[in-house]
Amino acid sequence: MITCGLKLTHDGSVVLIEDGRLLFSIEMEKLGNNARYTGIEETGLINQILEVNGCKPTDIDVFAIDGWGGTDRNALAVQPRLEICDGFNQLAATHDGNALKLKVAPYREKTLRANLLERWTFCDLYIAGKSFSYESYLHAAGHVLGAYATSPFAQKNESAYVFVWDGGMYPRLYYYDAASRKVENCGPLFLLIGNIYTIFSQHFGPFKVNGSFAKDDLSVAGKVMAYIAKGDTREEMFEIFDAVYTDSYDKPMGFANVFANEFKRRLNGTVYAEEDILRTFHVYVEKLLIRKLYKKLQRSGNKSSNLCIAGGCALNIKWNSAIRNSGLFERLYIPPFPNDSGSAIGTACCAQFNNDDRSVLDWSVYSGPQMVKNMPVAGWAMRDCSVAELARLLHEENQPVVYLNARAELGPRALGNRSILAPATSPAMKDVLNKVKNREGYRPVSPICMEEKAEGIFNPGIPDPFMLFDHVVREKWLGKIAAVVHLDGTARLQTVSEAQNPNVYMLLQEYEKLSGIPLLCNTSANYKGCGFFPDVESATQWGQVNYVFCDNTLFEKQDKSDFPEIAS
């Protein structure tokens, strides 16, 4: 059975699953240097993606479209491309330039007793001149099943809790019972919609917008998470946050802005550093999350020690680490695509669950678009280069290298196949990488480390292949790998084993032989505001570093940039 999952709104993507195995997940932002979060408005793009990957629309047994929008007209009023028709949310698209309106399932369930995995069936999805029937599932259901089906718990047919906190919903705990194959909705933990982190933050510091109203901006949350390392936690603010929440939680549509503006009013002239406000708010929500999660588990009967986390808020590595360190669960799993970049996978898993009786997915994180090894732009030379030679270049030249390999990784994190890699030994390397990436100086650079060496360098240093937790850098390593140490002494670690990515693992092995250090800096290879480089031409056109490596070929800029601050 072949299932095609579609996410048509932001973070648009096309997914193909055959008999329980993920064949590919193509995110629009990773094609042609598209802008981040690009959606799919023209269905011809679906046909193009299928054809490039050796499939035709007529080969598909089931099309499944991710649900979207609110559950009432007020919620839909702020959603582009949406309207209500015959009681259903309807998504605007085009087919060969002609207007197309597709009915879809809602964003989330209306009641706690609703069937999360309910299937809606519709018709008139036009692709390549043909009309296809399709299914649609709740957006929240895609997060739940996408996380569970890709988890090690599903592989062992174990039950698990799934915690979902997305931009348009309250944090909610679900329980997947492997024996009955049913999902229990345990209800919300508290009444803060996920986008509050982004919207509140746009009232303070470098993220401040004009006026009293901020819109949800998908690019802000990660910056805030880095910026708060500059601040201190001022616990006296907790009481104010509590009071504002108690008085304002019943205003869900405008709540995040109401919360921020009311908080500012209640400061009553007291002046705080804005980085302290943002850090304190982060910590306040973190403590609330752990406290309420504990209570929810008690009320639900503590049925499992397994937890999956999904939704856009699962990109917050600090909150993830707090949950892992809380001791509430023995085993914790977060997919590399917890935000909407995984929604097409999730909705395809819902369709697979209902049509093919499968609750587990055979998948690889490296299932994105294939790297195109085309020619560089003018001004670049090329030569054969082994992985061992690349390791020596990194060690001796002490410069960053764009590293491109095979299929792209899924989700928003560069995990080795679309990365800029660099030695971490100089503290100036972080500044160099932020400069070439045109990023703020407080932004951290992540380490990619051989899995078996991580525990000796980081605490806890346990395997983290998807870069979704932070780890404390052990004291004796602080000076040795200064480029990947954040302001608070932590690092957003990615571990890699030979089985997960043999090419990158081999590079780390060879680099360690020369330097004694089993890790490198790792940041994404992309134009600012765009997805990963799709080909060699793009990486050389960008041209901010002197070397691009792809498939045992080194591309070298002839008129080299100078990086004197990191000279050996």
SVG drawing of the C-alpha trace seen along z (x, -y; Angstrom):
<svg xmlns="http://www.w3.org/2000/svg" viewBox="-23 -54 72 60">
<polyline fill="none" stroke="black" stroke-width="0.4" points="0.0,0.0 1.3,-3.4 0.3,-6.4 1.0,-10.0 0.9,-12.5 0.6,-16.2 1.1,-19.4 -0.1,-22.3 0.2,-25.2 3.5,-26.5 6.3,-23.9 4.7,-22.4 5.9,-18.9 5.1,-15.7 5.7,-12.3 5.5,-8.8 5.1,-5.6 5.0,-2.2 4.0,0.8 5.2,-0.8 8.4,-2.2 9.2,-5.9 10.4,-6.4 10.9,-10.1 9.8,-13.3 10.3,-16.4 9.9,-19.7 9.3,-22.7 11.9,-24.8 14.6,-22.3 14.0,-22.7 15.5,-25.4 16.6,-27.5 13.0,-28.3 12.2,-30.5 11.8,-28.7 8.3,-27.5 7.3,-27.6 3.9,-26.0 2.2,-24.3 -0.4,-26.3 -0.2,-24.8 -0.9,-21.1 1.4,-20.8 4.3,-20.9 3.0,-17.6 3.2,-16.0 6.7,-17.3 8.0,-16.0 6.4,-12.6 7.9,-12.4 11.4,-13.3 11.2,-10.5 10.0,-7.9 6.3,-7.9 3.0,-9.0 -0.1,-10.2 -2.0,-7.2 0.4,-5.0 -0.9,-6.3 -3.5,-4.2 -4.3,-6.9 -3.7,-10.7 -3.9,-12.2 -3.9,-16.0 -3.0,-17.5 -5.9,-19.2 -5.7,-23.0 -7.5,-26.0 -9.5,-26.6 -12.7,-25.1 -14.8,-28.2 -15.1,-31.3 -13.1,-33.5 -10.1,-31.2 -10.3,-31.0 -10.3,-34.7 -6.6,-34.9 -5.7,-31.9 -4.7,-32.7 -6.1,-30.5 -8.9,-29.2 -12.7,-29.6 -15.6,-27.5 -17.9,-25.7 -20.6,-23.3 -19.3,-23.1 -15.8,-22.2 -12.5,-24.1 -11.7,-24.7 -8.1,-25.4 -7.5,-27.5 -5.1,-26.1 -4.6,-26.1 -4.4,-23.4 -2.7,-24.6 -3.5,-28.1 -7.2,-27.4 -8.7,-28.0 -9.1,-24.9 -10.8,-24.6 -9.9,-21.6 -11.9,-20.6 -9.7,-19.5 -10.0,-18.3 -9.7,-20.9 -6.6,-21.7 -7.5,-19.9 -10.3,-17.9 -13.3,-19.8 -13.8,-17.7 -11.6,-15.4 -13.8,-12.4 -13.5,-13.0 -11.7,-10.3 -8.3,-11.8 -7.6,-9.6 -11.0,-10.2 -10.8,-10.1 -12.5,-12.6 -12.9,-11.6 -13.2,-14.1 -12.9,-14.3 -11.6,-16.6 -7.9,-16.8 -6.7,-17.7 -3.2,-16.6 -1.8,-16.4 -5.3,-16.9 -6.9,-14.1 -9.3,-14.2 -8.4,-12.1 -10.3,-11.4 -8.3,-12.0 -8.5,-11.7 -7.8,-14.3 -6.8,-14.1 -6.6,-16.5 -3.4,-18.5 -2.9,-17.4 -3.4,-13.8 -0.5,-14.1 1.8,-15.3 0.7,-12.5 1.0,-9.6 4.0,-11.0 5.9,-11.0 4.7,-7.7 5.0,-5.7 8.7,-6.8 9.6,-6.2 11.5,-3.2 8.4,-2.5 6.4,-1.7 9.2,0.6 8.7,2.6 4.9,2.3 5.0,0.5 2.5,-2.0 3.6,-5.6 2.4,-9.0 2.6,-11.7 2.9,-15.3 2.0,-17.8 2.3,-21.5 1.9,-23.3 1.5,-27.0 -2.2,-26.9 -3.1,-24.7 -2.8,-24.2 -0.2,-21.7 -2.0,-18.4 -1.1,-15.0 -2.2,-11.9 -1.8,-8.2 -1.3,-5.6 -2.3,-2.2 -0.5,0.4 -2.8,3.3 -6.0,1.6 -4.5,-0.7 -6.5,-3.6 -5.4,-7.1 -6.7,-8.6 -6.8,-12.4 -5.7,-13.2 -6.5,-16.9 -4.6,-20.1 -1.8,-20.8 -2.6,-24.5 -4.2,-27.1 -1.3,-28.8 -1.3,-28.4 2.1,-27.4 2.7,-30.6 2.8,-32.6 6.6,-32.2 7.1,-33.9 4.5,-36.6 5.4,-37.5 9.1,-37.7 8.2,-40.3 7.4,-42.8 10.9,-42.9 14.6,-43.1 15.9,-42.8 12.6,-41.1 10.4,-44.0 7.8,-45.1 6.2,-48.5 2.9,-48.8 1.1,-46.5 0.3,-43.7 2.8,-41.1 2.1,-38.3 3.3,-34.8 6.7,-34.6 8.1,-31.1 11.7,-32.4 11.7,-34.1 11.5,-31.3 14.9,-29.8 16.6,-33.1 14.9,-33.8 16.0,-30.5 19.6,-31.5 19.3,-35.1 18.0,-34.3 21.5,-33.0 22.4,-36.7 19.8,-37.3 19.2,-36.3 16.1,-34.7 14.2,-37.2 11.8,-35.0 9.8,-37.9 8.2,-38.2 6.7,-34.7 3.9,-36.2 3.1,-38.7 3.0,-36.0 0.6,-33.9 -1.7,-36.9 -1.8,-37.8 -2.5,-34.2 -5.3,-33.8 -7.0,-37.0 -6.5,-36.6 -6.5,-32.9 -10.1,-33.1 -9.0,-35.2 -7.4,-32.6 -7.5,-34.4 -5.6,-37.5 -4.2,-36.0 -0.5,-36.1 -0.6,-39.8 -3.0,-40.4 -0.6,-38.5 2.4,-40.6 0.7,-44.0 -0.9,-43.2 2.4,-42.0 4.0,-45.3 1.2,-47.3 1.6,-45.3 5.3,-46.0 4.1,-49.4 7.2,-51.3 9.7,-48.7 12.5,-48.5 14.1,-45.2 16.7,-44.3 14.7,-43.0 16.9,-39.9 16.0,-39.2 12.3,-39.4 12.7,-37.0 14.7,-34.5 12.4,-34.7 9.4,-34.1 11.1,-31.1 11.9,-29.6 8.4,-30.4 6.8,-28.4 9.4,-25.6 8.5,-25.2 4.8,-25.4 5.3,-22.7 7.1,-20.3 4.6,-20.9 1.5,-20.4 2.9,-17.4 3.6,-15.7 0.0,-16.3 -1.5,-15.2 0.5,-11.9 -0.9,-11.3 -4.4,-11.9 -4.1,-9.6 -2.6,-6.8 1.0,-6.9 0.4,-4.2 3.8,-4.3 7.3,-5.5 7.7,-6.2 7.2,-9.7 7.1,-11.2 7.1,-14.9 5.8,-16.7 4.6,-20.1 6.5,-23.3 7.4,-23.8 9.4,-20.5 12.1,-22.6 12.8,-24.2 15.8,-22.3 15.8,-23.8 12.2,-22.6 13.0,-19.2 16.0,-18.9 14.0,-19.9 11.4,-17.2 14.2,-14.6 15.9,-15.7 12.7,-15.7 12.7,-11.9 9.0,-11.7 9.9,-9.3 12.5,-6.6 12.7,-7.0 12.0,-10.0 11.8,-10.4 11.5,-13.5 11.5,-13.1 13.8,-15.3 10.7,-16.9 8.5,-17.8 7.2,-21.0 5.1,-21.1 8.0,-19.9 6.8,-16.5 3.1,-17.0 3.0,-15.3 4.7,-12.3 2.2,-12.4 -0.9,-12.6 0.4,-9.8 0.9,-7.7 -2.7,-8.4 -3.8,-7.1 -1.5,-4.1 -3.0,-3.4 -6.6,-3.5 -6.0,-1.7 -3.1,0.6 -3.4,1.5 0.2,0.2 1.2,-1.9 5.0,-1.8 7.1,-3.4 10.4,-2.2 12.3,-5.4 15.6,-7.2 16.3,-10.8 18.1,-11.2 15.1,-10.9 14.9,-14.4 15.9,-15.6 18.9,-14.1 21.9,-16.4 22.6,-17.5 26.3,-17.4 26.4,-20.0 29.1,-22.4 30.3,-25.3 29.9,-28.9 32.9,-30.6 35.9,-31.2 36.0,-27.8 38.4,-24.9 37.6,-21.3 39.6,-18.2 39.2,-14.7 39.3,-14.6 39.0,-11.7 37.4,-12.0 40.8,-11.7 42.1,-14.5 39.2,-16.7 39.9,-16.0 43.5,-17.1 42.3,-20.3 40.0,-21.1 42.8,-20.5 45.5,-22.4 43.6,-25.2 41.3,-25.7 38.5,-27.0 34.8,-26.2 33.8,-23.8 30.3,-23.4 29.7,-19.6 27.1,-18.2 26.2,-14.5 23.5,-12.2 19.9,-12.9 19.0,-15.8 18.0,-15.4 14.4,-15.7 13.3,-18.6 14.8,-22.0 18.2,-20.9 21.2,-20.3 22.4,-16.9 25.6,-16.4 24.3,-16.1 23.6,-19.8 26.1,-21.3 28.9,-23.8 31.5,-22.0 34.5,-23.6 37.0,-23.0 35.7,-24.0 39.1,-24.7 39.1,-28.5 36.4,-30.7 36.6,-33.0 35.1,-30.2 31.6,-30.8 31.9,-34.5 33.2,-33.6 30.3,-31.2 27.7,-33.7 29.2,-36.3 29.2,-34.2 25.6,-33.1 24.6,-36.7 23.3,-35.8 23.3,-37.6 26.5,-37.2 24.7,-35.6 23.6,-32.6 25.3,-29.3 27.0,-26.9 26.3,-23.2 28.8,-20.3 28.5,-17.1 30.3,-14.4 31.1,-10.7 28.5,-9.1 30.8,-7.0 33.0,-10.0 30.2,-12.3 29.8,-11.3 33.3,-12.2 32.9,-15.7 29.3,-16.6 26.9,-16.0 24.9,-13.8 26.4,-13.2 23.9,-10.4 23.0,-9.7 21.1,-12.6 21.1,-12.1 18.7,-14.9 20.1,-17.9 17.0,-18.5 18.5,-18.7 21.2,-20.7 24.1,-19.3 26.5,-20.9 30.1,-21.0 32.4,-19.4 34.9,-21.8 38.1,-20.3 36.7,-20.6 35.5,-24.2 38.8,-25.6 39.3,-22.8 36.0,-23.3 35.2,-26.9 33.4,-27.5 30.5,-25.3 30.1,-26.4 27.1,-28.7 27.0,-31.6 25.5,-29.4 28.1,-26.6 25.8,-24.3 25.8,-23.0 23.1,-21.7 24.7,-18.4 24.3,-16.1 25.8,-12.6 26.5,-10.5 27.3,-6.8 28.8,-4.9 25.4,-3.3 23.5,-6.6 25.9,-8.5 29.0,-6.5 30.4,-9.4 30.3,-12.0 31.4,-9.5 34.4,-8.6 35.3,-12.3 35.1,-12.7 37.3,-9.7 39.9,-11.0 39.8,-14.5 40.2,-13.0 43.4,-11.2 44.9,-14.5 43.5,-16.8 42.6,-14.5 39.1,-16.1 36.2,-13.8 33.8,-16.7 33.4,-19.6 31.2,-22.7 28.0,-22.1 25.6,-24.7 23.2,-24.6 24.4,-25.3 21.9,-27.7 21.1,-31.2 19.7,-33.3 16.0,-32.7 16.0,-29.7 16.2,-25.9 19.4,-23.9 21.5,-24.2 20.1,-21.8 23.2,-21.6 26.9,-22.5 26.1,-25.5 24.1,-27.1 26.8,-26.6 29.5,-28.1 27.2,-30.9 26.8,-31.7 30.5,-31.7 31.0,-32.8 33.6,-30.1 36.5,-28.9 35.7,-25.2 32.7,-23.0 32.9,-19.2 30.5,-17.0 30.8,-13.3 34.6,-13.0 35.1,-16.2 36.5,-19.4 35.5,-22.7 37.9,-25.5 37.4,-29.2 40.2,-30.7 40.0,-34.2 39.9,-33.1 38.2,-34.9 40.5,-35.7 39.7,-34.6 42.6,-36.0 40.8,-35.8 41.0,-32.0 44.4,-31.6 46.3,-28.6"/>
</svg>
